Amino acid sequence: NNRICIHDPDLNYLRNITHQSMSQPYDVKVSHDCLYVLCPHYYQCILVLNLEGNKLHTISSRGMDACFPFYFCLDSLNNLVISDFHAHSICVFTPEGTSYT
């Protein structure tokens, strides 16, 4: 499915988030103001969505080129730490998508 289901802390369903660029979401991380959605199968990127589900931007470990992000996490500053499967590398991005590496 191509959606993320949002629930409250008591597991009551609140709503779905869908986006045309979200294909088979694999992993989701949540910060105080954004959702980070790993879509490795088709788009090979991390979508950055606001909490309403609107796309803010896309992050890939090779700029806008295709890449193969497989795992990612958020550090204490909400920077994204991404492992790139094919490049055998780890990249760090700011929440705005600027690369540290």
All heavy atoms as an XYZ file, in Angstrom:
815
protein
N       0.839     -1.179      0.000
C       0.000      0.000      0.000
C       0.881      1.238      0.000
O       2.025      1.201      0.393
C      -0.993     -0.039      1.154
C      -0.439      0.292      2.504
O       0.284      1.268      2.639
N      -0.780     -0.469      3.505
N       0.342      2.321     -0.418
C       1.103      3.565     -0.581
C       0.581      4.644      0.345
O       0.310      5.767     -0.074
C       1.040      4.021     -2.036
C       1.703      3.021     -2.958
O       2.622      2.324     -2.552
N       1.239      2.946     -4.176
N       0.446      4.291      1.612
C      -0.047      5.275      2.580
C       0.604      5.024      3.933
O       1.169      3.970      4.195
C      -1.561      5.183      2.714
C      -2.033      3.910      3.368
C      -3.556      3.907      3.503
N      -3.983      2.754      4.239
C      -4.378      1.617      3.695
N      -4.402      1.482      2.385
N      -4.762      0.612      4.451
N       0.528      6.028      4.778
C       0.976      5.931      6.164
C      -0.242      6.192      7.023
O      -0.949      7.184      6.830
C       2.073      6.967      6.462
C       3.290      6.689      5.588
C       2.436      6.944      7.931
C       4.305      7.800      5.625
N      -0.513      5.317      7.953
C      -1.637      5.482      8.874
C      -1.142      6.168     10.136
O      -0.131      5.766     10.722
C      -2.245      4.133      9.232
S      -2.923      3.256      7.818
N      -1.843      7.195     10.562
C      -1.498      7.959     11.753
C      -2.453      7.567     12.873
O      -3.668      7.561     12.686
C      -1.592      9.483     11.497
C      -0.772      9.877     10.272
C      -1.200     10.271     12.733
C       0.708      9.656     10.413
N      -1.872      7.252     14.037
C      -2.651      6.882     15.219
C      -2.217      7.749     16.391
O      -1.078      8.203     16.447
C      -2.413      5.404     15.579
C      -2.838      4.463     14.507
N      -4.068      3.867     14.497
C      -2.201      4.018     13.399
C      -4.171      3.088     13.432
N      -3.042      3.175     12.746
N      -3.094      7.934     17.346
C      -2.720      8.659     18.560
C      -1.977      7.708     19.502
O      -1.846      6.514     19.205
C      -3.945      9.316     19.201
C      -4.941      8.330     19.783
O      -4.589      7.146     20.010
O      -6.091      8.748     20.041
N      -1.476      8.206     20.638
C      -0.714      7.341     21.550
C      -1.499      6.139     22.083
O      -0.915      5.142     22.492
C      -0.313      8.286     22.691
C      -0.273      9.636     22.048
C      -1.386      9.612     21.036
N      -2.827      6.229     22.060
C      -3.656      5.101     22.505
C      -4.019      4.166     21.354
O      -4.887      3.307     21.496
C      -4.934      5.615     23.167
C      -4.641      6.390     24.439
O      -3.729      5.970     25.189
O      -5.309      7.415     24.671
N      -3.368      4.366     20.195
C      -3.551      3.551     18.991
C      -4.903      3.730     18.316
O      -5.345      2.880     17.553
C      -3.290      2.066     19.286
C      -1.896      1.754     19.827
C      -1.750      0.265     20.073
C      -0.826      2.243     18.867
N      -5.563      4.841     18.581
C      -6.800      5.156     17.865
C      -6.434      5.757     16.517
O      -5.594      6.662     16.431
C      -7.648      6.159     18.662
C      -8.085      5.588     19.988
O      -8.655      4.516     20.034
N      -7.789      6.299     21.063
N      -7.078      5.270     15.464
C      -6.818      5.761     14.113
C      -7.200      7.236     14.002
O      -8.264      7.649     14.446
C      -7.608      4.934     13.101
C      -7.564      5.497     11.713
C      -6.478      5.262     10.890
C      -8.612      6.270     11.223
C      -6.416      5.788      9.606
C      -8.559      6.798      9.941
C      -7.468      6.559      9.145
O      -7.422      7.078      7.881
N      -6.302      8.039     13.392
C      -6.588      9.450     13.161
C      -6.805      9.742     11.691
O      -7.812     10.321     11.310
C      -5.456     10.323     13.706
C      -5.219     10.258     15.215
C      -4.005     11.069     15.606
C      -6.458     10.734     15.955
N      -5.838      9.350     10.844
C      -5.965      9.625      9.412
C      -4.868      8.895      8.639
O      -3.934      8.373      9.217
C      -5.888     11.120      9.124
C      -4.517     11.733      9.379
C      -4.543     13.235      9.133
N      -3.235     13.822      9.111
C      -2.516     14.132     10.179
N      -2.991     13.878     11.372
N      -1.326     14.685     10.060
N      -5.000      8.919      7.320
C      -3.972      8.412      6.420
C      -3.231      9.582      5.793
O      -3.809     10.640      5.567
C      -4.576      7.601      5.271
C      -5.022      6.241      5.711
O      -4.527      5.684      6.676
N      -5.983      5.686      4.993
N      -1.963      9.366      5.507
C      -1.198     10.313      4.699
C      -0.806      9.567      3.433
O      -0.248      8.473      3.490
C       0.047     10.819      5.441
C      -0.380     11.718      6.598
C       0.983     11.552      4.496
C       0.762     12.284      7.402
N      -1.133     10.166      2.310
C      -0.754      9.613      1.013
C      -0.071     10.715      0.214
O      -0.287     11.901      0.462
C      -1.965      9.089      0.230
O      -2.873     10.171      0.003
C      -2.690      7.992      0.992
N       0.760     10.321     -0.713
C       1.382     11.278     -1.613
C       1.690     10.556     -2.905
O       2.063      9.381     -2.891
C       2.659     11.873     -1.016
C       3.147     13.059     -1.777
N       3.932     12.936     -2.893
C       2.927     14.373     -1.608
C       4.188     14.132     -3.378
N       3.590     15.026     -2.604
N       1.568     11.233     -4.023
C       1.789     10.614     -5.325
C       3.203     10.078     -5.474
O       3.441      9.126     -6.211
C       1.477     11.603     -6.440
C       2.407     12.808     -6.436
C       1.850     13.972     -7.207
O       0.650     14.090     -7.365
N       2.719     14.845     -7.679
N       4.184     10.648     -4.767
C       5.564     10.185     -4.861
C       5.883      9.064     -3.874
O       6.993      8.561     -3.876
C       6.529     11.344     -4.592
O       6.364     12.344     -5.565
N       4.926      8.707     -3.048
C       5.181      7.696     -2.030
C       4.791      6.324     -2.572
O       3.627      6.004     -2.717
C       4.397      8.013     -0.752
C       4.763      7.134      0.392
S       4.153      7.679      2.013
C       2.690      8.588      1.687
N       5.786      5.537     -2.883
C       5.553      4.199     -3.398
C       6.159      3.192     -2.432
O       7.355      3.209     -2.184
C       6.195      4.045     -4.780
O       6.068      2.722     -5.234
N       5.350      2.353     -1.879
C       5.775      1.316     -0.943
C       6.670      1.864      0.160
O       7.853      1.534      0.248
C       6.479      0.183     -1.693
C       5.619     -0.483     -2.724
C       6.371     -1.525     -3.535
O       7.585     -1.575     -3.536
N       5.626     -2.358     -4.228
N       6.131      2.732      1.017
C       6.951      3.275      2.099
C       7.529      2.157      2.956
O       6.825      1.238      3.347
C       5.987      4.159      2.883
C       4.629      3.723      2.483
C       4.738      3.138      1.116
N       8.808      2.240      3.214
C       9.538      1.180      3.896
C       9.806      1.518      5.356
O       9.822      0.647      6.204
C      10.855      0.952      3.150
C      11.733     -0.143      3.691
C      11.445     -1.472      3.426
C      12.852      0.160      4.446
C      12.257     -2.481      3.914
C      13.668     -0.840      4.931
C      13.367     -2.165      4.662
O      14.171     -3.148      5.144
N      10.026      2.790      5.636
C      10.348      3.229      6.983
C       9.909      4.675      7.137
O       9.927      5.434      6.173
C      11.859      3.103      7.218
C      12.257      3.253      8.668
O      11.366      3.330      9.544
O      13.469      3.289      8.937
N       9.522      5.042      8.337
C       9.083      6.409      8.616
C       9.753      6.867      9.906
O       9.808      6.134     10.880
C       7.551      6.482      8.792
C       7.111      7.886      9.193
C       6.836      6.015      7.549
N      10.267      8.078      9.885
C      10.781      8.731     11.082
C       9.995     10.032     11.253
O       9.609     10.659     10.272
C      12.268      9.062     10.953
C      13.151      7.874     10.638
C      13.262      6.914     11.795
C      14.358      5.902     11.559
N      13.885      4.599     11.137
N       9.783     10.431     12.490
C       8.979     11.617     12.773
C       9.786     12.579     13.632
O      10.369     12.181     14.639
C       7.676     11.235     13.511
C       6.834     12.467     13.801
C       6.891     10.201     12.719
N       9.835     13.837     13.207
C      10.411     14.888     14.043
C       9.260     15.743     14.550
O       8.101     15.420     14.319
C      11.415     15.724     13.241
O      10.743     16.539     12.310
N       9.576     16.842     15.195
C       8.517     17.699     15.735
C       7.687     18.367     14.648
O       6.556     18.770     14.893
C       9.107     18.748     16.679
C       9.965     19.756     15.998
N      11.259     19.485     15.632
C       9.704     21.014     15.596
C      11.762     20.547     15.038
N      10.851     21.491     15.007
N       8.216     18.471     13.415
C       7.469     19.167     12.371
C       7.466     18.467     11.015
O       6.897     18.997     10.059
C       7.987     20.590     12.209
C       9.446     20.643     11.788
O      10.123     19.594     11.806
O       9.905     21.736     11.424
N       8.079     17.299     10.902
C       8.172     16.628      9.602
C       8.039     15.121      9.736
O       8.311     14.547     10.786
C       9.524     16.896      8.937
S       9.767     18.577      8.405
N       7.638     14.515      8.633
C       7.699     13.072      8.461
C       8.769     12.785      7.425
O       8.833     13.441      6.389
C       6.365     12.511      7.935
C       5.148     12.621      8.815
C       3.914     12.183      8.023
C       5.304     11.765     10.053
N       9.617     11.816      7.692
C      10.644     11.385      6.751
C      10.272      9.971      6.319
O      10.184      9.076      7.153
C      12.021     11.413      7.401
C      12.403     12.781      7.881
C      12.118     13.194      9.176
C      13.033     13.681      7.026
C      12.464     14.459      9.614
C      13.380     14.950      7.455
C      13.089     15.328      8.748
O      13.426     16.583      9.168
N      10.030      9.778      5.022
C       9.517      8.515      4.530
C      10.524      7.910      3.559
O      10.837      8.509      2.526
C       8.150      8.698      3.818
C       7.604      7.361      3.365
C       7.164      9.427      4.717
N      11.024      6.735      3.890
C      11.949      6.024      3.021
C      11.163      5.248      1.980
O      10.315      4.423      2.324
C      12.818      5.072      3.848
C      13.808      4.195      3.098
C      14.811      5.032      2.306
C      14.531      3.277      4.063
N      11.415      5.530      0.717
C      10.758      4.856     -0.402
C      11.832      4.248     -1.301
O      12.155      4.797     -2.359
C       9.892      5.822     -1.179
S       8.565      6.558     -0.217
N      12.439      3.133     -0.912
C      13.595      2.627     -1.647
C      13.259      1.852     -2.909
O      14.116      1.664     -3.757
C      14.266      1.709     -0.630
C      13.134      1.187      0.177
C      12.157      2.339      0.265
N      12.031      1.401     -3.047
C      11.747      0.455     -4.115
C      11.618      1.087     -5.489
O      12.189      0.622     -6.451
C      10.496     -0.353     -3.778
C      10.642     -1.095     -2.487
N      11.521     -2.132     -2.332
C      10.055     -0.904     -1.290
C      11.460     -2.586     -1.099
N      10.590     -1.843     -0.440
N      10.868      2.165     -5.592
C      10.638      2.768     -6.904
C      11.354      4.105     -7.038
O      12.113      4.327     -7.963
C       9.140      2.924     -7.148
C       8.826      3.515     -8.505
C       8.999      2.751     -9.655
C       8.401      4.817     -8.621
C       8.729      3.293    -10.904
C       8.130      5.363     -9.864
C       8.291      4.592    -10.998
O       8.036      5.141    -12.223
N      11.143      4.998     -6.070
C      11.711      6.341     -6.182
C      13.114      6.436     -5.601
O      13.829      7.379     -5.865
C      10.797      7.372     -5.508
C       9.522      7.566     -6.275
C       8.343      6.968     -5.863
C       9.505      8.337     -7.433
C       7.175      7.136     -6.581
C       8.340      8.506     -8.154
C       7.174      7.908     -7.721
O       6.027      8.073     -8.425
N      13.512      5.476     -4.781
C      14.862      5.418     -4.233
C      15.263      6.732     -3.574
O      16.278      7.328     -3.904
C      15.857      5.010     -5.314
C      15.488      3.692     -5.924
C      16.257      3.418     -7.199
O      16.915      4.283     -7.741
N      16.161      2.208     -7.687
N      14.439      7.163     -2.642
C      14.690      8.448     -1.988
C      14.028      8.475     -0.627
O      13.345      7.537     -0.224
C      14.152      9.594     -2.831
S      12.351      9.590     -2.964
N      14.238      9.564      0.054
C      13.518      9.854      1.290
C      12.670     11.088      1.027
O      13.184     12.134      0.635
C      14.483     10.084      2.457
C      15.236      8.784      2.737
C      13.730     10.579      3.684
C      16.339      8.907      3.735
N      11.382     10.937      1.188
C      10.466     12.068      1.035
C      10.381     12.789      2.365
O      10.276     12.155      3.415
C       9.065     11.584      0.660
C       8.892     10.915     -0.683
C       7.455     10.416     -0.823
C       9.210     11.878     -1.801
N      10.427     14.102      2.319
C      10.235     14.909      3.513
C       8.862     15.562      3.370
O       8.625     16.326      2.439
C      11.343     15.968      3.672
C      11.130     16.761      4.951
C      12.715     15.302      3.663
N       7.963     15.209      4.278
C       6.596     15.700      4.245
C       6.322     16.500      5.506
O       6.862     16.185      6.575
C       5.605     14.536      4.191
C       5.814     13.475      3.111
C       4.839     12.324      3.318
C       5.645     14.075      1.734
N       5.462     17.516      5.397
C       5.022     18.164      6.628
C       3.990     17.254      7.294
O       3.624     16.211      6.748
C       4.496     19.587      6.377
C       3.262     19.628      5.508
O       2.540     18.645      5.326
N       2.998     20.794      4.948
N       3.543     17.614      8.473
C       2.665     16.723      9.223
C       1.283     16.583      8.593
O       0.531     15.685      8.964
C       2.562     17.191     10.678
C       3.890     17.156     11.445
C       3.702     17.667     12.864
C       4.501     15.769     11.433
N       0.953     17.429      7.632
C      -0.305     17.287      6.898
C      -0.149     16.377      5.684
O      -1.117     16.070      5.003
C      -0.823     18.656      6.449
C      -1.337     19.531      7.577
C      -0.210     20.140      8.398
O       0.819     20.549      7.809
O      -0.347     20.185      9.625
N       1.092     15.985      5.371
C       1.336     15.090      4.246
C       1.758     15.784      2.971
O       1.872     15.148      1.931
N       2.003     17.092      3.002
C       2.454     17.816      1.815
C       3.963     17.657      1.659
O       4.712     17.791      2.636
C       2.097     19.302      1.924
C       0.611     19.513      2.044
O      -0.170     18.943      1.293
N       0.208     20.307      3.012
N       4.405     17.418      0.444
C       5.826     17.217      0.180
C       6.578     18.525      0.314
O       6.223     19.528     -0.295
C       6.012     16.651     -1.231
C       7.454     16.389     -1.601
C       7.521     15.792     -2.998
C       8.936     15.665     -3.484
N       8.979     15.143     -4.866
N       7.640     18.516      1.139
C       8.515     19.673      1.275
C       9.688     19.560      0.317
O      10.010     20.492     -0.394
C       9.015     19.794      2.710
C       7.924     19.959      3.775
C       8.530     19.958      5.168
C       7.123     21.229      3.522
N      10.344     18.395      0.290
C      11.418     18.124     -0.652
C      11.795     16.642     -0.593
O      11.219     15.880      0.175
C      12.644     19.020     -0.414
C      13.200     18.955      0.967
N      12.734     19.739      1.985
C      14.174     18.206      1.505
C      13.397     19.467      3.089
N      14.276     18.540      2.829
N      12.726     16.273     -1.438
C      13.203     14.899     -1.525
C      14.691     14.887     -1.221
O      15.417     15.787     -1.646
C      12.969     14.342     -2.952
O      11.583     14.427     -3.244
C      13.395     12.893     -3.048
N      15.133     13.870     -0.488
C      16.548     13.738     -0.180
C      17.036     12.410     -0.729
O      16.417     11.369     -0.515
C      16.802     13.785      1.335
C      16.430     15.162      1.881
C      18.248     13.433      1.661
C      16.527     15.259      3.387
N      18.145     12.479     -1.453
C      18.834     11.254     -1.859
C      20.308     11.470     -1.604
O      20.775     12.602     -1.522
C      18.570     10.914     -3.322
O      19.309     11.741     -4.177
N      21.042     10.395     -1.470
C      22.442     10.545     -1.091
C      23.320     10.980     -2.253
O      24.507     11.185     -2.094
C      22.976      9.251     -0.488
O      22.856      8.201     -1.405
N      22.741     11.143     -3.431
C      23.486     11.646     -4.584
C      22.748     12.826     -5.200
O      22.541     12.880     -6.395
C      23.662     10.544     -5.617
C      24.482      9.402     -5.114
C      24.747      8.397     -6.195
N      25.213      7.184     -5.561
C      25.035      5.986     -6.046
N      24.407      5.814     -7.174
N      25.494      4.935     -5.412
N      22.337     13.728     -4.382
C      21.590     14.874     -4.889
C      20.259     14.431     -5.450
O      19.553     13.655     -4.839
N      19.930     14.884     -6.610
C      18.664     14.512     -7.212
C      18.778     13.258     -8.069
O      17.807     12.769     -8.595
C      18.115     15.671     -8.043
C      17.854     16.924     -7.226
S      16.909     16.648     -5.719
C      15.274     16.506     -6.411
N      19.997     12.715     -8.216
C      20.170     11.480     -8.982
C      19.610     10.297     -8.196
O      19.432     10.351     -6.996
C      21.654     11.214     -9.260
C      22.263     12.294    -10.119
O      21.504     12.944    -10.866
O      23.480     12.489    -10.028
N      19.371      9.215     -8.912
C      18.894      8.001     -8.264
C      19.958      7.476     -7.317
O      21.150      7.547     -7.576
C      18.573      6.942     -9.313
N      19.532      6.980     -6.202
C      20.431      6.347     -5.248
C      19.657      5.221     -4.589
O      18.505      4.975     -4.912
C      20.957      7.341     -4.227
S      19.730      7.829     -3.012
N      20.261      4.556     -3.675
C      19.618      3.423     -3.043
C      19.696      3.539     -1.520
O      20.392      2.772     -0.873
C      20.257      2.119     -3.525
C      20.014      1.879     -4.987
C      20.902      2.357     -5.933
C      18.894      1.213     -5.414
C      20.679      2.161     -7.286
C      18.650      1.009     -6.767
C      19.545      1.482     -7.701
N      18.990      4.506     -0.930
C      18.984      4.579      0.529
C      18.282      3.355      1.088
O      17.238      2.935      0.585
C      18.199      5.857      0.821
C      17.331      6.053     -0.369
C      18.089      5.485     -1.529
N      18.878      2.755      2.099
C      18.282      1.535      2.621
C      17.859      1.682      4.074
O      16.833      1.167      4.469
C      19.245      0.362      2.445
C      18.550     -0.960      2.436
C      17.743     -1.325      1.382
C      18.693     -1.822      3.496
C      17.080     -2.536      1.369
C      18.037     -3.047      3.494
C      17.235     -3.398      2.432
N      18.642      2.370      4.879
C      18.293      2.658      6.262
C      18.603      4.121      6.535
O      19.479      4.694      5.901
C      19.108      1.800      7.235
C      18.819      0.334      7.136
C      19.751     -0.526      6.589
C      17.616     -0.194      7.599
C      19.498     -1.879      6.495
C      17.352     -1.546      7.509
C      18.306     -2.385      6.960
O      18.038     -3.717      6.855
N      17.896      4.686      7.501
C      18.216      6.051      7.906
C      17.743      6.279      9.330
O      16.910      5.547      9.853
C      17.623      7.076      6.945
C      16.142      7.316      7.087
C      15.678      8.510      7.604
C      15.218      6.382      6.676
C      14.315      8.751      7.721
C      13.860      6.612      6.782
C      13.404      7.799      7.310
N      18.324      7.277      9.958
C      17.904      7.663     11.299
C      18.039      9.172     11.429
O      18.629      9.830     10.581
C      18.726      6.950     12.363
S      20.471      7.372     12.349
N      17.473      9.707     12.480
C      17.578     11.124     12.801
C      18.465     11.266     14.021
O      18.309     10.528     14.998
C      16.202     11.714     13.107
C      15.166     11.682     11.995
C      13.829     12.189     12.518
C      15.621     12.502     10.814
N      19.397     12.228     13.975
C      20.196     12.487     15.166
C      19.472     13.517     16.041
O      18.337     13.912     15.746
C      21.625     12.900     14.804
C      21.729     14.258     14.139
O      20.737     15.023     14.109
O      22.822     14.573     13.630
N      20.105     13.961     17.101
C      19.454     14.869     18.052
C      19.142     16.247     17.467
O      18.336     16.985     18.021
C      20.320     15.022     19.302
O      21.567     15.580     18.961
N      19.769     16.592     16.330
C      19.497     17.864     15.659
C      18.565     17.694     14.464
O      18.407     18.600     13.656
C      20.808     18.502     15.203
C      21.813     18.813     16.310
C      23.122     19.303     15.716
C      21.234     19.828     17.281
N      17.966     16.520     14.332
C      17.099     16.151     13.209
C      17.838     16.049     11.879
O      17.225     16.132     10.818
C      15.889     17.080     13.074
C      14.834     16.790     14.102
O      14.717     15.659     14.582
N      14.064     17.779     14.465
N      19.157     15.899     11.913
C      19.898     15.588     10.693
C      19.608     14.139     10.323
O      19.431     13.293     11.202
C      21.401     15.766     10.907
C      21.764     17.202     11.142
O      21.308     18.096     10.445
N      22.582     17.435     12.146
N      19.562     13.871      9.024
C      19.326     12.513      8.560
C      20.654     11.827      8.294
O      21.508     12.371      7.591
C      18.506     12.521      7.263
C      17.021     12.791      7.435
C      16.770     14.272      7.478
C      16.261     12.146      6.327
N      20.817     10.653      8.832
C      21.984      9.824      8.583
C      21.489      8.666      7.727
O      20.640      7.888      8.151
C      22.607      9.315      9.898
C      23.833      8.468      9.610
C      22.951     10.484     10.808
N      22.010      8.593      6.486
C      21.473      7.670      5.484
C      22.562      6.703      5.043
O      23.666      7.118      4.706
C      20.967      8.436      4.250
C      19.934      9.490      4.655
C      20.401      7.479      3.208
C      19.590     10.460      3.548
N      22.221      5.420      5.016
C      23.138      4.451      4.417
C      22.713      4.229      2.974
O      21.561      3.960      2.688
C      23.128      3.130      5.191
O      21.885      2.481      5.060
N      23.662      4.393      2.063
C      23.419      4.213      0.631
C      23.912      2.829      0.239
O      25.104      2.535      0.298
C      24.148      5.294     -0.162
C      23.833      5.245     -1.650
O      23.579      4.156     -2.188
O      23.855      6.311     -2.279
N      22.985      1.991     -0.149
C      23.262      0.586     -0.436
C      24.284      0.405     -1.559
O      25.242     -0.337     -1.422
C      21.945     -0.102     -0.792
C      22.063     -1.553     -1.131
C      22.343     -2.485     -0.146
C      21.886     -1.990     -2.425
C      22.439     -3.821     -0.439
C      21.988     -3.320     -2.736
C      22.264     -4.247     -1.750
N      24.102      1.089     -2.669
C      24.975      0.877     -3.821
C      26.296      1.637     -3.735
O      27.308      1.163     -4.246
C      24.250      1.234     -5.123
C      23.333      0.139     -5.563
N      23.721     -0.850     -6.420
C      22.056     -0.137     -5.234
C      22.723     -1.683     -6.614
N      21.698     -1.270     -5.896
N      26.296      2.790     -3.105
C      27.537      3.557     -2.997
C      28.385      3.095     -1.813
O      29.503      3.560     -1.643
C      27.234      5.038     -2.862
N      27.835      2.191     -1.000
C      28.555      1.694      0.178
C      29.038      2.864      1.034
O      30.208      2.930      1.412
C      29.725      0.793     -0.212
C      29.334     -0.338     -1.099
N      28.640     -1.433     -0.645
C      29.505     -0.520     -2.426
C      28.408     -2.265     -1.647
N      28.913     -1.727     -2.744
N      28.132      3.781      1.305
C      28.521      4.970      2.047
C      27.429      5.374      3.023
O      26.298      4.889      2.950
C      28.797      6.130      1.091
O      27.613      6.490      0.412
N      27.804      6.249      3.930
C      26.857      6.858      4.859
C      26.926      8.358      4.635
O      28.005      8.942      4.629
C      27.192      6.501      6.316
C      27.025      4.993      6.519
C      26.321      7.297      7.278
C      27.435      4.501      7.870
N      25.777      8.973      4.439
C      25.700     10.402      4.179
C      24.867     11.066      5.261
O      23.957     10.455      5.810
C      25.062     10.669      2.824
S      25.951      9.909      1.459
N      25.163     12.319      5.526
C      24.413     13.090      6.529
C      23.839     14.316      5.849
O      24.526     15.021      5.105
C      25.332     13.512      7.702
C      24.544     14.308      8.737
C      25.975     12.289      8.337
N      22.549     14.552      6.082
C      21.833     15.686      5.507
C      21.151     16.481      6.610
O      20.677     15.908      7.584
C      20.749     15.216      4.525
C      21.273     14.646      3.259
C      21.668     13.315      3.176
C      21.396     15.422      2.120
C      22.146     12.778      2.001
C      21.871     14.907      0.942
C      22.245     13.571      0.878
N      21.085     17.782      6.421
C      20.285     18.628      7.319
C      18.809     18.337      7.019
O      18.476     17.764      5.977
C      20.554     20.113      7.073
O      20.095     20.456      5.759
C      22.029     20.441      7.248
N      17.899     18.743      7.903
C      16.478     18.559      7.625
C      16.023     19.246      6.332
O      15.055     18.836      5.717
C      15.785     19.176      8.847
C      16.799     19.103      9.930
C      18.128     19.279      9.244
N      16.765     20.283      5.906
C      16.416     20.992      4.673
C      16.964     20.308      3.435
O      16.691     20.706      2.310
C      16.934     22.423      4.718
C      16.297     23.282      5.791
C      16.836     22.987      7.195
O      18.008     22.559      7.328
O      16.063     23.173      8.143
N      17.779     19.288      3.618
C      18.296     18.521      2.486
C      19.717     18.859      2.063
O      20.206     18.352      1.077
N      20.406     19.708      2.815
C      21.784     20.057      2.497
C      22.722     18.955      2.992
O      22.609     18.521      4.140
C      22.180     21.384      3.163
O      21.264     22.384      2.736
C      23.602     21.785      2.783
N      23.617     18.514      2.145
C      24.521     17.435      2.494
C      25.706     17.928      3.308
O      26.272     18.983      3.023
C      25.038     16.760      1.212
O      25.993     15.798      1.525
N      26.081     17.155      4.321
C      27.294     17.420      5.091
C      28.494     16.758      4.441
O      29.621     17.063      4.759
C      27.188     16.866      6.509
C      26.462     17.757      7.463
C      25.362     17.292      8.157
C      26.884     19.059      7.712
C      24.686     18.100      9.064
C      26.221     19.875      8.607
C      25.126     19.364      9.277
O      24.461     20.168     10.171
N      28.242     15.777      3.571
C      29.361     15.001      2.990
C      29.496     15.257      1.516
O      28.618     15.759      0.878
C      29.158     13.506      3.227
O      27.886     13.120      2.709
C      29.247     13.179      4.697
